[in-house]
Structure formats: structure tokens, C-alpha cells
Amino acid sequence: MIEKRKGLMLALLLAAAPACAVAHQPAARVAGPPPAAGAAASTAVVWSSLSPQQQRLLAPLSARWGSLPAARQQALARGSQRWLDMSAEQRSMARRRFREWRRLTPKQRQTIRRRWQRFKSLPPQQRQAIRRSFRDFQRLPPSRRRMLRRQWRNATPAQRQLMIQQAQRSWRQRQMLQMQRRQQMLRMQRQMMRMRRLPIMRGPRGPMR
């Protein structure tokens, strides 16, 4: 039971961060890591400011909540709210990422932390593009994802940059196609509405009796 509670707490930390740091990375390398040591000081989160649902979820930490670092409090508060907002499928994915995180070596975790810091330093537009690429990646069939992971691992830095640019171009093309389809649907709807407003055409009247 204690291990299960600990697992939940760490899963909440993983849930507090966005789903990815770099597009087209293996799943174990895209789950947001716990806050890195030495992070900048943050504002403390008062226990009473948490919602009743968050307090129930974080109940094992209630007695020592005030002694936790402010950064940890904020991460747990964010993670617990995200956990509550997740669907059953999303929670299952978060647990799976946590299990993958635990299997990583300390060196691998440190690499992910550095990558995560680089991701946070990117401009908002670029972070959004990476998140979109990752969501597109998650929708691919498993065999396709495995193939892309192999290609990413074997690629040089220049080739990886090219892969990211290609993914961004592909996303922009899909967005443009969707926009064109929406515009076409709107035109068809307007035409239908205009046709409904036209007077009904009647045939010639027959001879009067």
C-alpha cells in the first residue's frame, strides 16, 4: 500500500509537466520528469488553498505538507489537478510513463532533465509545435511509432532537426487542408440557405372554370 501511494505521488509529479520535451522521442523519454534539484525558489502552496479533491488525493502528505519545498508543493498541486482532469485512458498512460521512468538509469534521468530544461527555454510557439507533433506521433500505429523511434535514435543532430522541420511542415499542411475543408463547408451551407430563401416556382395556371 505504501509503495502504491509513493507511486501515485511520483506519477502526479510526472503528470504536472507537459507530455513531451522533444517530438518523436521514445515514450520513456518524453514523460515530464520531476523538478530538477536546485530549481529556483517558488511561492509556497498553502494546504487549505487546495481543493477538497486535491486534499484527498494528496492526503498521505498532509502532515508534512508545510515542510515540503515550495517547488515540490507547486508540482504536486499542478499534478494533482491534472490528474483529476484526466480521463481513465490518460491516467493509464501516466502510470505507464511512471513505470518507464523508474526503469531508467540515473544518467538517463539526468539527460531527460536537461532536455526538459531546454524545452522550457524554447519560445511558446515552438513548444506548442512540439506538443502537437507529439500528439500526432501518439496517434500513429505502434509499428509506425517503433520505426520512427529507431530512425530518431540512429539519426545525427542535423537529421533530427530535419525530421522536426518535416513534421512541422506536415502539420501546417494538414491545418491548411482542414481550413480549406471548413471554408468549403461554409460556402455550401450559405448556398443551401440562399436556395431556401428563393420563392417557390409555380407552373402555369390551368384554364379557369
Sequence and secondary structure as in RCSB ss.txt:
>XXXX:A:sequence
MIEKRKGLMLALLLAAAPACAVAHQPAARVAGPPPAAGAAASTAVVWSSLSPQQQRLLAPLSARWGSLPAARQQA
LARGSQRWLDMSAEQRSMARRRFREWRRLTPKQRQTIRRRWQRFKSLPPQQRQAIRRSFRDFQRLPPSRRRMLRR
QWRNATPAQRQLMIQQAQRSWRQRQMLQMQRRQQMLRMQRQMMRMRRLPIMRGPRGPMR
>XXXX:A:secstr
 HHHHHHHHHHHHHHHS S SSTT  GGGTS     TT        GGGS HHHHHHTGGGGGGGGGS HHHHHH
HHHHHHHHHH  HHHHHHHHHHHHHHHHS HHHHHHHHHHHHHHHTS HHHHHHHHHHHHHHHHS HHHHHHHHH
HHHHS HHHHHHHHHHHHHHHHHHHHHHHHHHHHHHHHHHHHHHHHHS           
